[in-house]
């Protein structure tokens, strides 16, 4: 196993944050629980109901009482000093201690110009006023602004994040849970009678006991007694028998093509779980099936009160058995709160000693494999592992920057990257750079300087070749790690990833790849419109197609592929967890006529059309929402429509806000809505067909006396990601940037 130790992204890219509740500092993770404990103590020491505005019970005295508790908890080490001002503000902006005659309420203000959400204490009558520049909402059921306006429960009031509506004042005990899994236990397992003694309770049908005390341990990576699958495979619903059994009853169309589910669909003899509950289960599995914490979106699907989402660290992927495969471990990197970054950095690898001779090519320089598995923290958008085309002699090229030890006993010291022991338990790593698909990274010698050897355009991915197909790549060289992740929470995190390769015993057919980027950035729907985009891909004569997948970003709603006769072979509806369709036996394309070997693929894009058909400024492409990483490449758009004021009306670029005003002099307009723009960030779009096949021809499949391929050329695995096509995707980026 090739293990690369953690490192910190240089401060030139990310400044270390020291704010309460935000930033990558490890101590930030404890802020929510510390604040909750302090607030509970304040509630008991300074009960709001005891402060009615009379002598000795004024608002000022209430705030003083709360401040004394806060000061004591900081001194005792139970609250970070950085959180003092944050928590004090909770009680300054409260109605406690104000005379009932003032009819004071938390009053939420949402700017119609920029969407900013703020909250103050005002009389209900004053809060009911209406202005062109802002909307006001009185929250009668809350005593503090933080409880009234913090709709996403991250203990901060801000937008995006908080809606501008009143948050639920409290959660009923029956619907309040400490984690997504606890909600799944109650809402799905218990409410659907799965834990009854005659089912998966004490009788443990199929050997599965779903009682609350043991359910999690009995599910995660535990082999099913009825199938080849684990009960729950973190990150992969299609290999999670629990999800397959439930989907078979709720929505069989979601089952992977060709997968047969043994036994009865579940719950057996009872009503199916709802579509929302099935989707919540999918999100939980995709996010690593954590036992604790909140998976974003599950609170709505399960109708549950949950803590604010925090970054999730997934369970590490076990390496293959020795002699059966190898594992690459990404050096972890820090991702601060409310951020999105795509980075590139280099390391050196040499796994020659881990590859038995029977899994090497005839030259003894390449290793052969027929499966890959990628597991990452769910904050990831993609990870692509690239190999530099040059030799180790280039490793000290100035373009790599300094090589230093990251982690271990020699952290920060200069190191020799080709000496894998030079950092002791740490890793010798190049400088880290912001980079779209590693374009421009490393030595530039003309043409493309790297090729993809693994990874995927989503956080979790499994790729198994059909019997006989294989790829082969060098056993040593310089790696480029291209990692893209976004953190929507108020807590910083560290990104992790593991990539397994399984050695190939059957090596008859060199794998061929489809990664069609010919219209990668063609999506260009005008603001508040939809678009259907199609393209054709002609496979070579003799193709045996055994896998298809796709890639778009979040405005891509439905990706489909049809055969020349019009029959559908692929439909995917979730952009960040696209379907991987497998065909065994493979689809045959032997016709001499190109038209009979043409795959028609299409994607439907929605650029801000609401469910009611009206313009939706929250889902349309917005210039103001473009992350810095995209602004520096090709993703920055030019507004052509209003996102506030006269929403949907035409305007003419940045600064033309007055054209968008709802009335002359209203000053409530914002020219910010754009056409869909191609680019690397999730605010931009892509259109890519991905697939795998082999050629059924003697010339493509020369073999030795043992039936093994005699190829000594690099045979690349499927191009599975945003940054995975060195000759396609990256090339489009460089062309567009010129």
Buried (B, 14 or more C-beta within 10 A) or exposed (E): BBEBBBBBBEEEBBEEBEBBBBBBBEEBBEBBEBBEEBBEBBEEEBEBEEBBBEEEEBBEBBBEBBBEBBEBBBEEEEBBEBBBEBBBBBBBBBBBBBEEEBBBBBBBBBBBBEBBBBBBBBBBEBBEEEEBBBBBBBBEEBBBBBBBBBBBBBBBBBBEBBBBBBBBEEEEEEBBBEBBBBBBBBBBBBEBBBBBEEBBBEEBBBEBBBBEEEBBEBBBEBEBEBBEBBBBBBBBBBBBBBBBBBBBBBBEEBBBEEBEBEEEBBBEEEEBBBEBBBBBBBBBBBBBBBBEBBBBBBBEBBEBBBBBBBBBBBBEBEBBEEEBBBBBBBBBBBBBBBBBBBBBBBBBBBBEEBBEEEBBBEEEBBBBBBBBBBBBBBBBBBBBBBBBBBEBEBBEBEBBBEBBBBBBEBBEBEBBBBEBEBBBEBBBBBBBBBBBBBBBBBBEEEEBBBBBBBBBBBBBBBBBBBEBBBBBBBBBBBBBBBBBBBBBBBBBBBBBBBBBBBBBBBBBBBBBBBBBBEBBBBBBBBBBBBBEBBBBBEBEBBBBBBBBBBBBBBBBBBBBBBBBEEEEBBBBBBBBBBBBBBBEEBBEBEEEEEEBBBBBBBBBBBBBBBEEEEBBBEBBBBBEBBBEBBBBBBBBBEBBBBBBBBBBBBBEEEEBBBBBBBEEEBBBBBBBBBBBBBBBBBBBBBBBBBBBBBBBEEEBBEBEEEEBBEBEEBBBBBBBBBBBBBEBBBBBBBEBEE
